[in-house]
Amino acid sequence: MNRLTISIFLGLLCLSAAGQANKNIIAPAICPEPVYSEISPTDYVPLKTVILSCPDEDAPIWAEKHLKEWYGKFAPEVIPVTGRKKVTEEGQYDLEIDSKEVKIKAGTLQGVRYALYSLRQIAIPARGTSEVRGWIVPVASVKDSPGLSFRGIHICWFHETEPWEVERLVRLAAYYKLNYAVIEPWGSFKSDVAPWYGWPDGSMTKDEVKRLKAIADDLGITLIPQINVFGHATMARGGAGKHAGLDLDPEHQPLFEPSGGWNWCLSNPEATKLIQDLISELHEAFGNPPYFHIGGDEADPPSCPECIKQPYSELFLNHIKAICETVAARGAKAMMWHDMLLERGDARWDGFYANGTPETAAGFLGFPRDIVICDWFYGGAKDSYPTLDYFRGLGFPTLTCPWMDRSGTVSQGRYAHETGMDGILGTSWHHYFGEDLVSIYFTLANAAWKKDPTYSRSSYLVQTHLRQVGWDMKVKDPRRTGVYYDEIPPEPFLNN
């Protein structure tokens, strides 16, 4: 029995002897749940020194910077030692805490980031004072690495969304060891290519994108831009009845389907060209990341007489191929929602989401096989996922995409681990607050990291981590803290 195991065993004995009052203790916890961890609930030691073993010469610089940011004048000293050889597995790390020091071993800077995120989650201020006078950490042994290579969250930037909200979500995603965040503007992007395509007071400026990207790069999460190239061309929610382009500028109506403008007009080459220009602009603004999300979900049948005259499967195929060529020319891979690629009413997809027509389902078969298919399913746990199997069987990289259902998220994550899928892309849509936020982020992070996480949802844990994110953002406005804007949340949140 090693020293750590003995320490934990004795600590638990003491807790047991302490009686009923200590029965329901809150033990130190890390999100996402590590692959292997032993963390003492009672045996804490001062956080004074971090011995860092990593071959990446940027690792000690990053560690010193962020430990100083988090712990101020009580930050531990970072002592670099000869590192292990670089490894290809992103995010792997070992974290050992004993009575003398903290030891971190990692093959990459990302592994060091993740080790220090874990350390921060279990560190607490030294006890017995009215103000912080130092930090203590539990004796622990953690050996950890991610189970899925792509661990992402999809974030919407609405017209009313403020930049700090997106920053907070990105920071929390990085803290929970997600490595990608898709940012979808809903009329909020200030475009130079098409200034009319979006609301005049949109807050997603190129300066804000640049600032957010710098934060994301530093924290180890890659931002992926999105623009819808088929349906959702209004850049506004369907129920809102708004169109971010046409409501204030009707001159550009020929670019969209006449029935509400929900779709781009695929028979109009000017529409395809504009989308290609917007993709280039957004991709450049985001620093040319390795992916670009082209949307493609929930489109309507054509109403344009020119679109109706032509074989729509060919229009659809040629449009998407042209878009993908633009993305590929910029050195990136296209990502696309799945639902329009499956024919509605096909018995194979019973219980799953299929919104396509025979034309879109047929056109899809000609797609380039490097498109990443983002297969969204928002229901509860399933024993199998035939839509995922279908896309993977055709040779497409495939991500499973859950939303708020906790059992569904865990089940989809398990399926991704078991089948060797490319990864998981959680969605948040407009649920940035309340228990929905807690459930989405906490459950997604654990399902993405580990095949069978044992953690249950923990509101206090997420609330603590949001508070830490707020400290990093230097938040001073009480409405920018917690899981709601206000102490008394609005009725729609209460009813969720």
C-alpha positions as a printed Julia matrix, in Angstrom:
496×3 Matrix{Float64}:
   0.0    0.0     0.0
   1.61   3.31   -1.09
   1.8    6.44    1.02
  -1.06   8.18   -0.8
  -3.39   5.21   -0.39
  -2.53   4.97    3.33
  -3.17   8.72    3.73
  -6.57   8.49    2.05
  -7.47   5.36    4.04
  -6.59   7.01    7.37
  -8.42  10.15    6.37
 -11.58   8.2     5.61
 -11.28   6.37    8.95
 -11.07   9.69   10.75
 -14.1   10.95    8.88
 -16.02   7.83    9.77
 -15.1    8.17   13.45
 -16.14  11.8    13.44
 -19.75  10.62   13.37
 -22.93  11.39   11.55
 -22.17  15.12   11.15
 -19.44  14.42    8.6
 -21.27  11.68    6.72
 -22.08  13.77    3.67
 -18.79  15.53    3.07
 -18.02  17.3    -0.18
 -14.77  15.8    -1.44
 -12.34  17.55   -3.82
 -13.39  17.0    -7.42
 -12.04  17.64  -10.9
 -14.14  18.28  -14.02
 -13.94  16.39  -16.28
 -13.5   13.3   -14.16
  -9.93  12.03  -14.62
  -9.16   8.63  -16.05
  -7.45   7.73  -12.76
  -7.32   9.76   -9.57
  -6.81   9.39   -5.85
  -7.51  12.61   -4.01
  -7.45  12.83   -0.24
 -10.52  14.5     1.31
  -8.62  15.58    4.44
  -4.85  15.58    3.9
  -3.92  19.03    2.52
  -0.46  20.51    2.04
   0.81  24.04    1.2
   1.02  24.93   -2.49
   4.59  26.21   -2.64
   6.42  24.52   -5.52
   5.49  23.02   -8.88
   8.07  20.7   -10.43
   7.34  20.81  -14.16
   8.56  18.14  -16.57
   7.7   18.97  -20.18
   9.86  19.25  -23.32
   7.89  22.24  -24.63
   9.94  25.31  -23.71
   6.78  27.43  -23.61
   5.3   25.28  -20.82
   7.1   26.88  -17.82
   6.42  30.35  -19.23
   2.7   29.57  -19.53
   2.64  27.98  -16.08
   4.33  30.91  -14.36
   2.06  33.43  -16.06
  -1.19  31.72  -15.1
  -0.18  30.63  -11.61
   0.64  34.27  -10.94
  -2.72  35.29  -12.38
  -4.62  32.78  -10.26
  -2.7   32.98   -6.97
  -1.13  36.44   -7.02
   1.71  36.97   -4.56
   1.13  33.49   -3.16
   1.76  31.78   -6.49
   3.96  28.67   -6.24
   7.44  28.63   -7.72
   7.73  26.77  -11.03
  10.86  24.62  -11.32
  11.38  23.16  -14.81
  13.22  19.85  -15.04
  14.35  17.75  -17.98
  11.11  16.78  -19.71
   9.91  13.56  -21.19
   9.92  13.19  -24.94
   7.05  14.86  -26.76
   4.04  12.62  -27.2
   1.42  12.8   -29.89
  -1.55  12.34  -27.54
  -2.99  15.79  -26.92
  -3.69  16.66  -23.32
  -2.09  13.72  -21.48
  -0.63  14.56  -18.06
   0.37  13.17  -14.66
  -0.24  15.2   -11.5
   1.32  14.09   -8.19
   0.93  16.02   -4.94
   2.79  14.98   -1.79
   3.89  16.72    1.39
   6.82  18.43   -0.37
   5.71  19.58   -3.78
   3.46  19.33   -6.81
   4.87  17.33   -9.7
   3.52  17.65  -13.25
   4.64  15.52  -16.18
   3.33  16.13  -19.67
   4.55  15.75  -23.22
   2.95  18.94  -24.55
   1.94  22.41  -23.44
  -1.69  21.31  -23.67
  -1.01  18.58  -21.11
   0.51  21.17  -18.78
  -2.54  23.39  -19.2
  -4.85  20.53  -18.31
  -2.76  19.54  -15.29
  -2.86  23.09  -13.97
  -6.6   23.37  -14.62
  -7.05  20.23  -12.52
  -4.76  21.61   -9.82
  -6.68  24.87   -9.69
  -9.98  23.06   -9.29
  -8.82  21.31   -6.11
  -6.73  24.14   -4.6
  -8.32  26.19   -1.8
  -7.13  29.12    0.31
  -5.3   28.21    3.52
  -7.71  27.99    6.45
  -8.07  30.1     9.59
  -7.68  33.62    8.21
 -10.05  36.39    7.16
  -8.19  36.96    3.88
  -6.15  34.78    1.55
  -2.72  34.17    3.06
  -1.68  31.22    0.95
  -3.02  28.14   -0.82
  -3.31  24.47    0.04
  -3.95  21.4    -2.11
  -4.96  17.84   -1.26
  -2.48  14.99   -1.45
  -3.33  13.42   -4.77
  -2.31  11.24   -7.69
  -3.9   11.89  -11.1
  -3.06  10.15  -14.37
  -5.16  11.53  -17.15
  -5.69  11.8   -20.9
  -8.66  12.58  -23.18
 -10.65   9.74  -24.71
 -11.88  11.67  -27.77
  -9.71  13.8   -30.04
 -12.43  16.35  -30.89
 -14.21  17.77  -27.82
 -16.23  20.81  -28.77
 -19.08  23.14  -27.87
 -21.25  25.1   -30.3
 -21.97  28.67  -29.12
 -24.4   31.12  -30.71
 -23.63  34.83  -30.8
 -27.09  36.41  -31.07
 -28.0   40.0   -31.82
 -28.54  40.64  -28.1
 -25.52  38.62  -26.95
 -22.75  40.67  -25.38
 -19.09  39.78  -25.99
 -18.44  39.0   -22.32
 -21.05  36.23  -22.45
 -19.23  34.47  -25.29
 -15.88  34.96  -23.6
 -17.2   33.39  -20.4
 -18.49  30.35  -22.28
 -15.2   29.94  -24.16
 -13.18  30.23  -20.95
 -15.35  27.66  -19.18
 -15.05  25.3   -22.15
 -11.25  25.53  -22.04
 -11.26  25.05  -18.25
 -13.28  21.85  -18.79
 -10.67  20.62  -21.28
 -12.75  21.01  -24.42
 -10.47  21.82  -27.34
 -12.84  23.39  -29.9
 -15.61  25.98  -29.81
 -17.79  26.7   -32.86
 -18.91  30.33  -32.86
 -22.05  30.98  -34.91
 -23.06  34.61  -35.52
 -26.81  35.25  -35.73
 -26.79  38.63  -37.47
 -24.12  39.83  -35.04
 -21.0   39.76  -37.27
 -19.86  43.13  -38.62
 -18.87  42.19  -42.15
 -16.9   44.35  -44.54
 -17.79  42.09  -47.47
 -21.55  42.47  -46.92
 -22.24  45.2   -44.32
 -25.97  44.85  -44.97
 -25.99  41.13  -44.0
 -26.44  41.53  -40.25
 -27.86  43.94  -37.71
 -26.27  47.42  -37.64
 -25.43  47.18  -33.92
 -24.0   43.67  -34.01
 -21.32  43.23  -31.35
 -19.27  40.54  -33.11
 -16.69  42.9   -34.58
 -13.37  41.76  -36.01
 -11.6   43.4   -33.08
 -13.73  41.37  -30.65
 -13.05  38.19  -32.61
  -9.32  38.93  -32.54
  -9.43  39.52  -28.78
 -11.45  36.37  -28.16
  -9.14  34.31  -30.37
  -6.09  35.5   -28.42
  -7.74  34.39  -25.18
  -8.76  31.04  -26.67
  -5.28  30.38  -28.1
  -3.71  31.09  -24.73
  -6.13  28.76  -22.92
  -5.74  25.92  -25.42
  -9.06  25.97  -27.28
  -9.47  26.53  -31.03
 -12.31  28.74  -32.27
 -14.19  27.63  -35.4
 -16.4   30.13  -37.26
 -19.76  29.21  -38.78
 -22.02  30.65  -41.45
 -25.14  28.95  -42.74
 -24.94  28.18  -46.46
 -28.39  26.63  -47.03
 -31.21  27.05  -44.51
 -31.15  29.54  -41.61
 -30.1   32.18  -44.13
 -32.12  34.75  -42.15
 -29.53  34.65  -39.34
 -32.47  34.93  -36.97
 -34.6   32.36  -35.18
 -37.52  31.13  -37.25
 -40.1   32.01  -34.62
 -38.83  35.59  -34.43
 -39.92  36.33  -38.01
 -36.83  38.43  -38.59
 -34.28  38.48  -41.4
 -30.93  40.02  -40.49
 -30.29  40.97  -44.1
 -33.63  41.82  -45.69
 -35.59  43.46  -42.87
 -33.52  46.64  -43.2
 -32.24  46.25  -46.76
 -34.68  44.68  -49.27
 -32.39  45.26  -52.25
 -30.78  41.85  -51.87
 -33.93  39.71  -52.07
 -32.8   37.78  -55.21
 -30.09  36.09  -53.12
 -32.71  34.28  -51.03
 -35.71  32.04  -51.63
 -38.85  34.19  -52.03
 -40.81  32.24  -49.39
 -39.55  34.12  -46.35
 -35.88  34.15  -47.3
 -35.14  31.19  -45.04
 -32.97  29.52  -47.7
 -30.25  30.9   -49.89
 -31.29  30.71  -53.55
 -29.13  27.87  -54.87
 -29.79  28.65  -58.53
 -28.34  32.15  -58.13
 -24.54  32.05  -58.63
 -24.31  35.43  -56.88
 -25.57  33.79  -53.66
 -22.87  31.14  -53.78
 -20.21  33.74  -54.53
 -21.31  35.94  -51.62
 -21.22  32.99  -49.24
 -17.72  32.1   -50.45
 -16.59  35.68  -49.82
 -18.15  35.66  -46.34
 -16.45  32.35  -45.54
 -13.07  33.76  -46.55
 -13.67  36.88  -44.46
 -14.78  34.98  -41.36
 -12.07  32.35  -41.66
  -9.4   35.05  -41.88
 -10.92  36.94  -38.95
 -10.65  33.78  -36.83
  -7.01  33.29  -37.74
  -7.47  30.55  -40.38
  -8.44  27.64  -38.1
  -8.41  24.02  -39.34
 -12.22  23.81  -39.61
 -15.11  25.94  -40.85
 -18.75  25.08  -40.02
 -21.15  25.64  -42.95
 -24.41  24.88  -41.1
 -26.83  23.32  -43.57
 -29.65  22.26  -41.23
 -33.43  22.71  -41.31
 -33.81  24.05  -44.85
 -37.15  24.49  -46.64
 -38.07  23.1   -50.08
 -37.35  25.57  -52.91
 -39.91  28.2   -53.85
 -37.83  30.04  -56.45
 -39.1   29.22  -59.99
 -35.53  28.86  -61.27
 -34.64  26.42  -58.45
 -37.81  24.42  -59.09
 -37.08  24.09  -62.82
 -33.7   22.44  -62.24
 -32.84  19.1   -60.62
 -32.56  20.27  -57.02
 -30.25  17.4   -56.06
 -27.7   18.75  -58.55
 -28.15  22.35  -57.39
 -27.65  21.24  -53.79
 -24.6   19.11  -54.6
 -22.9   21.73  -56.78
 -23.55  24.47  -54.23
 -22.03  22.5   -51.35
 -19.09  21.33  -53.46
 -18.32  24.94  -54.42
 -18.49  25.98  -50.78
 -16.23  23.1   -49.71
 -13.71  23.99  -52.41
 -13.47  27.47  -50.92
 -12.96  26.04  -47.44
 -10.37  23.54  -48.7
  -8.49  26.24  -50.6
  -8.03  28.0   -47.28
  -6.49  24.87  -45.75
  -9.52  23.91  -43.67
 -12.15  21.17  -43.52
 -15.86  21.9   -43.76
 -18.23  20.84  -40.99
 -21.97  20.42  -41.63
 -25.13  19.51  -39.7
 -26.56  16.16  -40.77
 -30.36  16.4   -40.85
 -30.9   17.58  -44.45
 -28.77  14.68  -45.68
 -31.31  12.08  -44.52
 -34.7   11.74  -46.17
 -37.65  12.45  -43.93
 -39.87   9.38  -43.58
 -37.1    6.85  -44.23
 -37.78   4.07  -41.72
 -34.07   3.64  -41.06
 -34.04   6.94  -39.18
 -37.12   6.43  -36.99
 -36.56   8.11  -33.65
 -33.77  10.32  -35.0
 -33.67  13.58  -36.92
 -34.13  13.48  -40.69
 -35.38  16.66  -42.4
 -34.16  16.08  -45.92
 -35.99  15.44  -49.18
 -35.22  12.73  -51.76
 -33.29  15.42  -53.66
 -31.04  16.53  -50.78
 -30.46  12.92  -49.66
 -29.44  11.98  -53.21
 -27.25  15.02  -53.73
 -25.43  14.3   -50.47
 -24.03  11.05  -51.84
 -21.8   13.09  -54.13
 -20.28  15.18  -51.32
 -16.51  15.23  -50.74
 -15.74  12.61  -48.11
 -13.68  14.95  -45.95
 -16.71  16.96  -44.78
 -17.13  16.5   -41.03
 -20.73  15.46  -40.44
 -22.18  16.9   -37.21
 -25.0   14.51  -36.32
 -27.26  16.17  -33.76
 -29.51  14.17  -31.49
 -31.17  15.86  -28.53
 -33.12  12.98  -26.98
 -32.37  10.51  -24.2
 -30.04   7.53  -24.14
 -30.14   5.06  -27.02
 -28.66   1.59  -27.44
 -27.49   2.39  -30.97
 -27.19   5.34  -33.32
 -27.9    4.26  -36.91
 -27.43   7.74  -38.35
 -23.91   7.92  -36.94
 -23.18   4.46  -38.32
 -24.54   5.51  -41.73
 -22.29   8.53  -42.11
 -19.23   6.73  -40.8
 -19.96   3.8   -43.11
 -19.87   6.18  -46.07
 -16.41   7.34  -45.03
 -17.24  10.72  -43.48
 -15.56  11.97  -40.31
 -18.45  12.17  -37.86
 -19.19  13.97  -34.61
 -22.12  13.2   -32.32
 -23.89  16.34  -31.14
 -26.02  16.31  -27.95
 -27.8   19.19  -26.25
 -29.35  19.3   -22.76
 -30.49  15.73  -22.05
 -27.97  14.35  -19.58
 -28.63  10.68  -20.3
 -28.43  11.35  -24.03
 -25.14  13.21  -23.71
 -23.54  10.41  -21.68
 -24.92   7.76  -24.03
 -23.69   9.55  -27.15
 -20.31  10.1   -25.58
 -20.05   6.42  -24.69
 -20.98   5.44  -28.25
 -18.3    7.76  -29.62
 -15.68   6.19  -27.33
 -16.72   2.63  -28.11
 -16.86   3.02  -31.88
 -13.73   5.12  -32.3
 -15.67   8.11  -33.59
 -13.91  11.4   -34.27
 -15.48  13.15  -31.32
 -18.36  15.09  -29.83
 -19.72  18.59  -30.42
 -22.13  19.69  -27.71
 -24.67  22.41  -28.44
 -25.88  25.21  -26.18
 -28.03  27.43  -28.46
 -29.66  30.1   -26.25
 -29.28  28.18  -22.97
 -26.45  30.22  -21.49
 -27.88  30.4   -18.0
 -29.43  28.44  -15.15
 -29.41  24.7   -14.64
 -29.34  24.22  -18.42
 -25.88  25.78  -18.54
 -24.75  23.63  -15.61
 -26.07  20.46  -17.21
 -24.77  21.16  -20.72
 -21.2   22.02  -19.78
 -20.66  19.62  -16.88
 -22.2   16.61  -18.61
 -20.57  17.33  -21.98
 -17.1   17.74  -20.49
 -17.3   14.44  -18.66
 -18.81  12.52  -21.58
 -16.19  13.89  -23.97
 -13.28  13.01  -21.71
 -14.16   9.56  -20.39
 -16.2    6.63  -21.65
 -18.11   5.96  -18.44
 -17.97   8.98  -16.13
 -19.36   8.32  -12.67
 -19.95  11.94  -11.67
 -23.46  13.21  -11.23
 -24.28  16.8   -12.06
 -22.93  19.21   -9.46
 -24.29  22.75   -9.41
 -21.89  23.97   -6.74
 -18.9   22.78   -8.75
 -19.9   24.61  -11.94
 -20.82  27.71   -9.95
 -17.37  27.71   -8.35
 -15.7   27.34  -11.73
 -17.78  30.14  -13.23
 -16.67  32.31  -10.33
 -13.04  31.53  -11.11
 -13.65  32.38  -14.76
 -15.16  35.67  -13.61
 -12.03  36.44  -11.59
  -9.92  35.84  -14.7
 -12.17  38.25  -16.62
 -11.91  40.85  -13.83
 -15.71  40.97  -13.58
 -17.12  43.77  -11.4
 -20.76  43.78  -12.52
 -22.93  41.44  -10.36
 -25.13  40.73  -13.36
 -22.15  39.07  -15.02
 -21.7   36.53  -12.24
 -23.48  33.3   -11.35
 -25.76  31.27  -13.57
 -28.41  34.01  -13.98
 -28.2   37.73  -14.71
 -30.41  38.56  -11.74
 -31.17  36.99   -8.39
 -34.78  36.49   -9.49
 -34.53  34.95  -12.97
 -37.15  35.54  -15.67
 -40.08  33.16  -15.94
 -38.89  31.24  -19.04
 -35.79  30.13  -17.13
 -37.86  29.14  -14.11
 -40.04  26.96  -16.31
 -37.17  25.12  -18.02
